[in-house]
Amino acid sequence: MSDSSWGAPPAAGQAGYWGPTAGGPVQGAAPAGSAYDAPQAQQTRPMPIVPDDPVHGGAQDDDRGAARLSGPLFRDETRGSTHRPTSPTHDPTPYPTQSPTQSPTQSPTQNPEPMSHAPQPAPAPQKKSAGRDLSAAIGVGVGLGVLIIASLFIVKAVFVGVVTVAVVVGLWELTSRLQERKGIKAPLVPLAVGGAAMVVAGYVRGAEGAWVAMALTALAVLVWRMTEPPEGYLKDVTAGVFAAFYVPFLATFVAMMLTADDGSWRVLTFLLLTVVSDTGAYAVGWRFGKHKLAPRISPGKTREGLLGAVLFAMVAGALCMQFLIDDGIWWQGLLLGLAVAASATLGDLGESMIKRDLGIKDMGTLLPGHGGIMDRLDSLLPTAPVVWLLMVVFVGSA
């Protein structure tokens, strides 16, 4: 390559001049073009040695930002460089300076990205869960409510049949769990027959008929179990008598409430107060519950939930006694609601003790979102005799 191929050399002091100056050799912008890579070039122009830290001075200081290498001077320089050469029209970026101890193949050290001092957003609080499929629970609850109310106000005998079916299914669930978890074989046949007879006897003959049916059912359990080997006899018949009292005998008080002239409204009041008590306990406890009521029995129940149950039940009791019950007074409803909240909570805790002893969560799976029949009767069964007794005291049994 001849000297003329580079063009006329610029005057000293101008950007791009590679000649010596008074301040020493200065690096400038090398021209780029086809002449640089021409294979037929015969000779190259000797270039001055460029120091690691170029010395700026004179008029070249004014062109310091623009007078940079626009490309490698020799092909060998591209082997250790990871930066792409820029065109003269592109914003020039200076090549990184290598230290004397740095090998040509090592990439220049990159500055770490500065750490952000902005405060990190707090994690979103976890929402409380209800623990059950609420949509299924609401659907099943509405369906049961329609069935109960329709049978209660259309034909009372049909409602007695509904109670009887619930009792038999509850006995089946209870005896099945006892046998599965504890090996206790409470005889189901005498319990089912005696339980149905108890409910019908309470509706037809009142309390006297219910007590007689209870005694006969206990005797039937003792005799029925004698047909099997004596091993485990005591625990089996004890569980059988307990089941007869816990499920059908307590349910008999619902049938006895129905015998009054306003019996349908008494039963409806009983059902409404129990449901409202459970709803108030759930709503208030889920939203404000912090202090456990009985953590060893039922960790989910709180004292705040109990207060919600009492408040909701007392308000509902006052309204029901004033507007639904013949000769009822609102203050009687306050006492009735207080008693219902207490008995419903104790009944719920009582069944929780049974399930915890058995090591199960639900008594069954018949009702989606609720569990089994016994999981719905837990607060209703012990509340039935309480409501029946207070109704007799306040307004009589007729």
C-alpha positions as CSV (number, residue, x, y, z in Angstrom):
1,M,0.0,0.0,0.0
2,S,1.5,3.4,-1.0
3,D,1.4,6.4,1.2
4,S,-1.1,8.0,-1.1
5,S,-3.6,5.3,-0.4
6,W,-4.2,6.8,3.1
7,G,-4.8,10.3,1.6
8,A,-3.0,13.4,2.4
9,P,-1.8,13.5,6.0
10,P,-3.7,16.1,8.1
11,A,-1.9,19.0,9.5
12,A,-0.4,18.8,13.0
13,G,-2.9,19.5,15.7
14,Q,-5.9,18.2,13.8
15,A,-8.0,15.2,14.8
16,G,-6.8,12.0,13.2
17,Y,-3.2,13.1,12.8
18,W,-0.8,10.2,13.6
19,G,2.4,12.1,13.2
20,P,4.6,13.3,16.1
21,T,3.8,16.5,17.8
22,A,5.5,18.6,20.4
23,G,3.7,16.7,23.1
24,G,4.7,13.3,21.8
25,P,2.8,10.8,19.8
26,V,-1.0,11.1,20.0
27,Q,-3.6,8.5,19.1
28,G,-6.2,9.8,16.7
29,A,-9.0,8.5,14.5
30,A,-7.7,6.1,11.9
31,P,-9.4,6.2,8.5
32,A,-11.4,3.1,7.6
33,G,-12.0,1.9,4.1
34,S,-11.4,-0.7,1.5
35,A,-7.7,0.4,1.2
36,Y,-7.1,-0.9,4.7
37,D,-8.0,-4.5,4.0
38,A,-6.9,-4.5,0.4
39,P,-5.0,-7.8,-0.2
40,Q,-2.9,-6.3,-3.0
41,A,-1.3,-3.7,-0.8
42,Q,2.5,-3.9,-1.2
43,Q,3.5,-2.0,1.8
44,T,2.2,-0.5,5.0
45,R,2.9,2.7,6.6
46,P,4.8,2.4,9.8
47,M,2.8,3.5,12.8
48,P,4.1,5.2,15.9
49,I,4.0,3.5,19.3
50,V,0.9,4.4,21.2
51,P,1.4,4.4,25.0
52,D,-1.2,2.8,27.4
53,D,-2.2,6.2,28.7
54,P,-2.1,8.6,25.9
55,V,-0.9,12.1,26.7
56,H,-3.3,14.8,25.6
57,G,-2.2,18.2,24.9
58,G,-2.5,21.1,22.7
59,A,-5.3,21.3,20.3
60,Q,-6.0,17.6,20.4
61,D,-7.6,17.9,23.9
62,D,-10.5,19.6,22.2
63,D,-11.1,16.5,20.1
64,R,-10.6,14.0,22.9
65,G,-14.2,12.8,22.8
66,A,-14.2,12.4,19.0
67,A,-10.6,11.4,18.2
68,R,-10.8,7.7,19.1
69,L,-9.9,4.6,17.2
70,S,-12.7,3.7,14.8
71,G,-11.4,0.2,14.2
72,P,-8.4,-2.0,14.7
73,L,-5.2,-1.0,13.1
74,F,-4.1,-4.5,12.4
75,R,-6.0,-7.8,12.0
76,D,-4.2,-9.4,15.0
77,E,-5.8,-6.8,17.3
78,T,-9.2,-8.3,16.8
79,R,-8.3,-11.7,18.3
80,G,-8.2,-10.6,21.9
81,S,-10.9,-7.9,21.7
82,T,-14.5,-8.7,22.5
83,H,-15.8,-5.2,21.4
84,R,-17.2,-4.6,18.0
85,P,-15.7,-1.7,16.1
86,T,-17.9,1.2,15.5
87,S,-18.3,3.2,12.4
88,P,-17.2,6.9,12.2
89,T,-20.9,8.0,12.3
90,H,-21.7,6.0,15.4
91,D,-21.2,7.3,18.9
92,P,-17.6,6.4,19.7
93,T,-17.0,4.2,22.7
94,P,-13.5,4.0,24.0
95,Y,-11.8,0.6,24.2
96,P,-11.0,-0.7,27.7
97,T,-7.5,-0.2,28.8
98,Q,-5.6,-3.4,29.7
99,S,-3.3,-3.4,32.6
100,P,0.3,-4.7,32.0
101,T,-0.5,-7.9,34.0
102,Q,-3.7,-8.6,32.1
103,S,-3.5,-11.2,29.4
104,P,-4.9,-10.3,26.0
105,T,-7.5,-13.1,26.2
106,Q,-9.0,-11.9,29.5
107,S,-12.1,-9.8,29.3
108,P,-12.0,-6.5,31.0
109,T,-13.5,-6.4,34.5
110,Q,-17.0,-5.3,34.5
111,N,-18.3,-3.1,37.3
112,P,-21.1,-4.9,39.3
113,E,-24.5,-3.4,39.1
114,P,-25.3,-1.2,42.0
115,M,-27.6,-2.7,44.6
116,S,-31.0,-1.1,44.8
117,H,-31.7,0.6,48.1
118,A,-35.4,0.8,47.4
119,P,-37.5,-0.9,50.0
120,Q,-38.8,-4.3,49.0
121,P,-42.6,-4.6,48.9
122,A,-44.0,-6.6,51.8
123,P,-45.4,-10.0,50.9
124,A,-49.2,-10.1,50.4
125,P,-51.0,-11.3,53.5
126,Q,-52.5,-14.8,53.2
127,K,-56.2,-14.9,53.2
128,K,-58.0,-16.9,55.8
129,S,-59.5,-20.0,54.6
130,A,-62.8,-21.4,55.6
131,G,-61.5,-24.9,55.4
132,R,-64.4,-26.3,53.4
133,D,-66.0,-26.0,50.0
134,L,-68.3,-23.1,50.7
135,S,-70.2,-23.3,47.5
136,A,-71.1,-27.0,48.0
137,A,-71.8,-26.4,51.7
138,I,-74.2,-23.5,50.8
139,G,-75.9,-25.6,48.1
140,V,-76.5,-28.6,50.4
141,G,-77.6,-26.3,53.2
142,V,-80.2,-24.6,51.0
143,G,-81.5,-28.0,49.7
144,L,-81.9,-29.4,53.2
145,G,-83.6,-26.2,54.4
146,V,-86.1,-26.4,51.6
147,L,-86.8,-30.1,52.4
148,I,-87.2,-29.4,56.1
149,I,-89.4,-26.4,55.8
150,A,-91.6,-27.9,53.1
151,S,-92.2,-31.1,55.2
152,L,-92.6,-29.1,58.4
153,F,-95.5,-26.8,57.2
154,I,-97.2,-29.1,54.8
155,V,-97.6,-32.4,56.6
156,K,-96.1,-32.8,60.1
157,A,-95.9,-36.6,59.7
158,V,-93.5,-36.2,56.8
159,F,-91.2,-34.1,58.9
160,V,-91.2,-36.8,61.5
161,G,-90.1,-39.2,58.7
162,V,-87.3,-36.8,57.8
163,V,-86.1,-36.8,61.4
164,T,-86.3,-40.6,61.6
165,V,-84.2,-41.0,58.4
166,A,-81.6,-38.6,59.8
167,V,-81.4,-40.5,63.0
168,V,-80.9,-43.9,61.3
169,V,-78.2,-42.5,59.0
170,G,-76.5,-40.8,62.0
171,L,-76.5,-44.1,63.9
172,W,-74.9,-45.8,60.9
173,E,-72.2,-43.2,60.7
174,L,-71.4,-43.3,64.4
175,T,-71.3,-47.1,64.7
176,S,-69.2,-47.4,61.5
177,R,-66.6,-45.0,62.8
178,L,-66.4,-46.7,66.2
179,Q,-65.8,-50.1,64.5
180,E,-63.3,-48.7,62.0
181,R,-61.2,-46.7,64.5
182,K,-61.7,-48.4,67.8
183,G,-62.8,-51.9,67.0
184,I,-66.1,-51.3,68.9
185,K,-69.0,-53.3,67.5
186,A,-72.1,-51.5,68.6
187,P,-75.1,-53.4,67.2
188,L,-76.7,-51.3,64.5
189,V,-79.9,-53.3,63.9
190,P,-81.4,-52.8,67.4
191,L,-80.2,-49.2,67.5
192,A,-81.8,-48.3,64.1
193,V,-85.1,-50.0,65.0
194,G,-85.2,-48.6,68.5
195,G,-84.1,-45.1,67.3
196,A,-86.9,-44.9,64.8
197,A,-89.4,-46.2,67.4
198,M,-88.2,-43.5,69.9
199,V,-88.8,-40.6,67.5
200,V,-92.3,-41.9,66.6
201,A,-93.1,-42.6,70.2
202,G,-92.1,-39.1,71.3
203,Y,-94.4,-37.6,68.6
204,V,-97.3,-39.9,69.5
205,R,-97.0,-40.4,73.2
206,G,-94.8,-37.5,74.3
207,A,-92.0,-37.7,76.9
208,E,-93.4,-40.9,78.4
209,G,-93.3,-42.8,75.2
210,A,-89.8,-41.6,74.4
211,W,-88.5,-42.9,77.8
212,V,-90.1,-46.3,77.3
213,A,-88.7,-46.6,73.8
214,M,-85.3,-45.7,75.1
215,A,-85.4,-48.3,77.8
216,L,-86.5,-51.0,75.4
217,T,-83.8,-50.0,72.9
218,A,-81.1,-50.4,75.6
219,L,-82.4,-53.8,76.5
220,A,-82.4,-54.9,72.8
221,V,-78.8,-53.8,72.5
222,L,-77.8,-56.0,75.5
223,V,-79.6,-59.0,74.2
224,W,-78.5,-58.6,70.5
225,R,-74.8,-58.5,71.5
226,M,-75.2,-61.9,73.4
227,T,-75.3,-63.7,70.1
228,E,-71.5,-63.0,69.6
229,P,-68.5,-64.1,71.6
230,P,-68.1,-62.4,75.1
231,E,-64.8,-60.7,74.2
232,G,-65.5,-57.0,74.1
233,Y,-69.1,-57.3,75.2
234,L,-68.9,-54.6,77.8
235,K,-67.5,-51.9,75.5
236,D,-69.8,-52.9,72.7
237,V,-73.0,-52.6,74.7
238,T,-71.8,-49.5,76.5
239,A,-71.2,-47.8,73.1
240,G,-74.6,-49.0,71.9
241,V,-76.4,-47.5,74.9
242,F,-74.5,-44.3,74.5
243,A,-75.4,-44.1,70.8
244,A,-79.1,-44.7,71.6
245,F,-79.1,-41.8,74.0
246,Y,-76.9,-39.5,72.0
247,V,-78.7,-39.7,68.6
248,P,-82.3,-40.9,68.7
249,F,-83.3,-40.0,72.2
250,L,-82.1,-36.3,71.9
251,A,-83.8,-36.1,68.5
252,T,-87.1,-37.2,70.1
253,F,-87.4,-33.7,71.7
254,V,-87.8,-32.2,68.2
255,A,-90.7,-34.5,67.6
256,M,-92.2,-33.6,70.9
257,M,-92.0,-29.9,70.1
258,L,-94.0,-30.6,66.9
259,T,-97.0,-31.8,68.9
260,A,-97.9,-28.3,70.1
261,D,-100.5,-26.2,68.3
262,D,-97.7,-23.9,67.1
263,G,-95.3,-26.8,66.9
264,S,-94.1,-26.0,63.4
265,W,-93.1,-22.5,64.5
266,R,-91.4,-23.9,67.6
267,V,-89.3,-26.3,65.5
268,L,-88.5,-23.5,63.0
269,T,-87.4,-21.3,65.9
270,F,-85.2,-24.1,67.2
271,L,-83.6,-24.7,63.8
272,L,-83.2,-20.9,63.1
273,L,-81.5,-20.2,66.4
274,T,-79.1,-23.1,66.1
275,V,-78.1,-22.2,62.6
276,V,-77.8,-18.5,63.5
277,S,-75.7,-19.3,66.5
278,D,-73.3,-21.4,64.3
279,T,-73.2,-18.7,61.7
280,G,-72.4,-16.0,64.2
281,A,-69.7,-18.0,65.7
282,Y,-68.2,-18.7,62.3
283,A,-68.4,-15.2,61.0
284,V,-67.1,-13.4,64.1
285,G,-64.5,-16.0,64.9
286,W,-63.2,-16.0,61.3
287,R,-62.9,-12.2,61.2
288,F,-61.9,-11.3,64.7
289,G,-61.0,-14.5,66.4
290,K,-57.6,-14.4,68.3
291,H,-58.1,-16.2,71.6
292,K,-58.7,-19.9,71.5
293,L,-61.7,-21.3,73.3
294,A,-60.7,-24.9,73.7
295,P,-57.5,-25.5,71.7
296,R,-57.1,-29.1,72.8
297,I,-60.6,-30.0,71.7
298,S,-61.3,-27.7,68.7
299,P,-58.4,-25.4,67.7
300,G,-60.6,-23.4,65.3
301,K,-63.1,-22.1,67.9
302,T,-62.4,-18.8,69.6
303,R,-63.8,-16.8,72.4
304,E,-64.7,-14.1,70.0
305,G,-66.6,-16.6,68.0
306,L,-68.5,-17.6,71.1
307,L,-69.5,-14.0,71.8
308,G,-70.7,-13.7,68.2
309,A,-72.8,-16.9,68.6
310,V,-74.4,-15.4,71.8
311,L,-75.1,-12.1,70.2
312,F,-76.6,-13.5,67.0
313,A,-78.7,-16.1,68.8
314,M,-80.1,-13.6,71.3
315,V,-81.1,-11.2,68.6
316,A,-82.7,-13.9,66.6
317,G,-84.4,-15.4,69.7
318,A,-86.0,-12.1,70.6
319,L,-87.4,-11.7,67.1
320,C,-88.6,-15.3,66.9
321,M,-90.3,-15.3,70.3
322,Q,-92.0,-12.0,69.6
323,F,-93.3,-12.7,66.1
324,L,-93.4,-16.5,65.6
325,I,-94.4,-18.1,69.0
326,D,-97.9,-17.7,70.4
327,D,-97.9,-15.7,73.6
328,G,-94.1,-15.2,73.3
329,I,-92.3,-12.1,74.6
330,W,-89.1,-10.7,73.3
331,W,-87.1,-10.9,76.5
332,Q,-87.9,-14.6,76.7
333,G,-86.2,-14.8,73.3
334,L,-83.1,-13.3,74.7
335,L,-82.8,-16.0,77.3
336,L,-83.7,-18.6,74.8
337,G,-80.9,-17.4,72.4
338,L,-78.4,-17.3,75.2
339,A,-79.2,-20.9,76.1
340,V,-79.1,-22.1,72.5
341,A,-75.7,-20.5,71.9
342,A,-74.3,-22.3,75.0
343,S,-75.9,-25.7,74.2
344,A,-74.9,-25.6,70.5
345,T,-71.3,-24.7,71.4
346,L,-71.1,-27.5,74.0
347,G,-72.6,-30.0,71.5
348,D,-70.1,-29.0,68.9
349,L,-67.3,-29.4,71.3
350,G,-68.7,-32.7,72.5
351,E,-68.6,-34.2,69.0
352,S,-65.2,-32.7,68.4
353,M,-64.0,-34.7,71.4
354,I,-65.4,-37.9,69.9
355,K,-63.9,-37.2,66.5
356,R,-60.5,-36.3,68.0
357,D,-60.6,-39.5,70.1
358,L,-61.3,-41.5,66.9
359,G,-58.7,-39.5,64.9
360,I,-61.1,-38.4,62.2
361,K,-62.1,-35.0,60.8
362,D,-65.7,-35.8,59.7
363,M,-68.1,-38.5,60.7
364,G,-69.0,-39.2,57.0
365,T,-69.0,-37.8,53.5
366,L,-72.7,-38.0,52.6
367,L,-73.1,-34.2,52.5
368,P,-70.6,-32.4,50.3
369,G,-69.1,-29.4,52.1
370,H,-70.5,-30.6,55.5
371,G,-69.2,-34.1,56.0
372,G,-71.8,-36.5,57.3
373,I,-75.2,-36.3,58.9
374,M,-73.7,-36.4,62.4
375,D,-71.5,-33.4,61.5
376,R,-74.8,-31.4,61.1
377,L,-76.5,-32.9,64.1
378,D,-73.7,-32.2,66.5
379,S,-75.1,-28.8,67.7
380,L,-78.8,-29.6,67.0
381,L,-79.0,-32.7,69.2
382,P,-78.1,-31.2,72.6
383,T,-80.0,-28.0,71.8
384,A,-83.3,-29.8,71.2
385,P,-84.1,-30.7,74.8
386,V,-83.0,-27.2,75.9
387,V,-85.4,-25.4,73.5
388,W,-88.3,-27.9,74.3
389,L,-87.9,-27.3,78.0
390,L,-87.7,-23.4,77.8
391,M,-90.7,-23.4,75.4
392,V,-92.7,-25.4,77.9
393,V,-91.7,-23.0,80.7
394,F,-92.4,-19.8,78.8
395,V,-95.5,-20.6,76.8
396,G,-96.6,-24.1,77.9
397,S,-96.7,-27.4,76.0
398,A,-100.1,-27.1,74.4
